[in-house]
């Protein structure tokens, strides 16, 4: 039988540094190069996060290093 669907492309993956929530019931995680803090807290449950690695599709962060940005606006 003829199928018109094109074969899916292989998406390149690499081992990526991530932060994972250490709470048992929470599944949240974030890429290290998208984190604002050197040691972030979980956005879902405010628990500490631990560093690890995952095989993820390659993404480039065009914003540079987010950890060097100043937080807040100075009040004069």
N, C-alpha and C positions, 0 to 999 in steps of 0.2 A: 504494500500500500504506500502511496506517495504522501509525504509529509512536507509541508512548506516551511516549517520552522527551521531557522538557521541554527547551526550548532552554537552553543554558548562559548564565549571566549574564556580562556583561563585568566583569572584575576591574580596577578602576582602578589604573593604574601611574603612577609618577613617576621622574624621574631621582634616584637615591639615591647618596650618597657611600659608597664601599666601599673596603676594603683588599684588595688582591690579592697573592698570593705571587709573587715575582719569579723563582722557580726554574722552569726550562722544563718539567719533568715534573710539577709540582705544580699542581693546579687549585683549590686552596683559596682562599676569599675570605670576608670578613665585612662586615656593615654597620658603618659608622663609629659609629652611635649604640648599638651593642651591643658595642663594643670596650672593654676595660678600660684600655688604654694609649693615650697620644697617638700613638705610633708602635709598633704591635704587631708581634710576630714570629709567623710561621706556626706553628700548633699541630701541623701534620702533620710538617714537616721543619725547624723552628726557623730558617728563613731570614727575612731582612727582608721586609717587605711594603711595597708602594707604593700611594699613594692614587689613586683613580680614580672613575668613575661608571658605573652600570648602570641600565637601565630595569627596575624591580622593583615588585611589588605593594606598595601602601601598608601599612605596619605602624607602630603606635605603641608606643613603649617606655615602659611604665608605671613603670619603675624610675628614670626621670630620667637624669641624666648619670652613667654608670658610671665615668668617668675621675676623678671627684672623690672616690670612695670610698677610704677608707684600706685598705691591704693588710696582711694579717697581724694577729696579736693581740699586743699589747705584753706582754712578760714582766716581772714585778716581782719 
